[in-house]
Amino acid sequence: MELLTLQLAVALLSALGFSFVLKDYFANFIAGLILRRVKRIKRDVRIKILTNPAIKGDVVEIGWFRTTLREVGDGERLPSVPTGRILKIPNFFLFNNPVVVYKDHRRNRCLC
């Protein structure tokens, strides 16, 4: 009887640890499915994630676990100049924070 109890305890602790490790991956995967299904955030759309500091960029790819952005500046003098940085953002981060979706990002560019 003690061996069965020990095996059950080990199995439960293993399942608990396994679920604790994979919870972020599972949340990113579910958020990725929702982003693909809703299709408001899609490739070549400019978005701004309202965090502190704000993240603004053009969507390059929406993956199963993360979204890739090409960052653009969000300053007052040069509002939409590409910075050259590529950002990989977890899908749950997009799902959990307010996001502004710009329809046509070409109008928001600074022609210098």
N, C-alpha and C positions, 0 to 999 in steps of 0.2 A: 504494500500500500504506500509506503514512503517513497519508493522508486517512482511510482506513477505520479505522486504529488510533486516530486522534484522535476520530473520531465514536463509536467504541465506548467510549473512555475518558470522553467527555462524557456519553454515555447512562448508563454505570454510575455516575458521580458524581451525576448528576441523580436516578437511582433511589435511590441511597443517601441523599441529602439529603431526598428526598420521603418515604421510609420513616421517617427519623429525625423528621421534623416530624409525621407522622401516627400515630406509635406510641401516643401517649397517647389519641388519639381512638379508635383501634382497640381498645385495652385497655378503655376505658370502654364502648364499644359491645358488646363481647363480655361484659363483666360485666353490662351491662344486660339482654342476652338471657338470661343465666343467672339473674339475679334475677327476671325475668318468668316464666321456666320453672319455677323451684323454688317460688315463691310463698310463701315464709316471711315475707318482708318485703313487705307490701302496704299499701294505703291505709288510714289510720286505725289503724295499729298503732304502739305506742310502742316505740322502740328506743333503745339506749344503745351508742355506739361507744366501745370501751375504748381510748382514746388518752390522751395527757397534754396538756391536761386532757380529761376525758371529755365527749362530746357526747351529749345526751339530747334526744329530741323525738318528735313525732308525725309520721308519714309523710303528706305531703300529696299527692305525686305521684312516680311512678317513671317517669322519661323514658328515652330511649335512651342519653343520655350522662351524666345526673346525676339525683339524687334530691333532692326538696325536702322539708325538715323544718320543722315549727313547733317551735321550741326551747322546752323546759321546764327549769326549774332543777333542779339536782342537789345542792343543799345539804342540810344536816342539819336546819335549823330549818324551812324551807319546801321540802320535797323536790320537789314537782312543780307548782310555780306557773308558768304560762306567762310567758315573758319578753317576748313580742311580736316576737321576731326570727324572720325566715325564713332558713333556711340552705339553700344549694344545694351538695350534696356530690357529687363525682364518683363514679360507680358503682364504679370500680376501688378507691376508698378504702374503700367498704363491703365489697368483696370481699376486700381485702387485710388488713383489721384485724378483730379479734374483735368480734362484735356480739351484744348481749343483746337478745332479742326478748321483750317483755312481752305476755302474752295479752290481758289486759283492762286498758287504761290508766286506766279510770275508778276502779278500786280504789286506784290509786296516787296519786290526786289529794288534795290537802290542802283540806279544806272549812273555810274561815275565815269 
